[in-house]
Amino acid sequence: MSYQFEKPAKQRILEAADHMFRLFGIHANLDVIAHQAHSNIETVQKYFRYEERLLAIFIKSLIKDSEEIWQDLEGDYPDDPEGCLRF
């Protein structure tokens, strides 16, 4: 996956972390994330300090995405919880 250098380093790192966590799960490390973001580990540490912070941001984004999906399903199937589950 290629990241445009027009984007700020912090945004490239977040996008690379998201991609790497989706591919490798929690086993993606800062070296791989930095490489994918066309950055270096010092820059990643400057913005996020630890790999766990990037992982927490990723998990929060997954939770937010799933909450939005459930809200959409509830809107499509009002008063029909089984309909939401059949999706």
Contacts in CASP RR format, 6 or more apart in sequence:
PFRMAT RR
TARGET T0000
AUTHOR 0000-0000-0000
METHOD contacts of the structure
MODEL  1
MSYQFEKPAKQRILEAADHMFRLFGIHANLDVIAHQAHSNIETVQKYFRY
EERLLAIFIKSLIKDSEEIWQDLEGDYPDDPEGCLRF
1 16 0 8 1.000
1 19 0 8 1.000
1 36 0 8 1.000
3 12 0 8 1.000
3 15 0 8 1.000
3 16 0 8 1.000
3 36 0 8 1.000
3 37 0 8 1.000
3 38 0 8 1.000
4 12 0 8 1.000
5 12 0 8 1.000
5 38 0 8 1.000
7 15 0 8 1.000
9 37 0 8 1.000
9 39 0 8 1.000
9 43 0 8 1.000
9 47 0 8 1.000
10 47 0 8 1.000
12 37 0 8 1.000
12 38 0 8 1.000
12 39 0 8 1.000
13 33 0 8 1.000
13 34 0 8 1.000
13 37 0 8 1.000
13 39 0 8 1.000
13 43 0 8 1.000
13 44 0 8 1.000
13 47 0 8 1.000
13 48 0 8 1.000
13 54 0 8 1.000
14 54 0 8 1.000
14 57 0 8 1.000
15 37 0 8 1.000
16 33 0 8 1.000
16 34 0 8 1.000
16 36 0 8 1.000
16 37 0 8 1.000
16 39 0 8 1.000
17 28 0 8 1.000
17 33 0 8 1.000
17 37 0 8 1.000
17 54 0 8 1.000
17 55 0 8 1.000
17 57 0 8 1.000
17 58 0 8 1.000
18 58 0 8 1.000
18 61 0 8 1.000
19 36 0 8 1.000
20 28 0 8 1.000
20 32 0 8 1.000
20 33 0 8 1.000
20 36 0 8 1.000
21 28 0 8 1.000
21 54 0 8 1.000
21 55 0 8 1.000
21 58 0 8 1.000
24 32 0 8 1.000
26 55 0 8 1.000
29 51 0 8 1.000
30 41 0 8 1.000
30 44 0 8 1.000
30 45 0 8 1.000
30 51 0 8 1.000
30 54 0 8 1.000
31 41 0 8 1.000
33 44 0 8 1.000
33 51 0 8 1.000
33 54 0 8 1.000
34 40 0 8 1.000
34 41 0 8 1.000
34 43 0 8 1.000
34 44 0 8 1.000
37 44 0 8 1.000
44 54 0 8 1.000
48 54 0 8 1.000
48 57 0 8 1.000
70 84 0 8 1.000
73 83 0 8 1.000
73 84 0 8 1.000
73 87 0 8 1.000
74 84 0 8 1.000
76 84 0 8 1.000
76 87 0 8 1.000
77 83 0 8 1.000
77 84 0 8 1.000
77 87 0 8 1.000
END
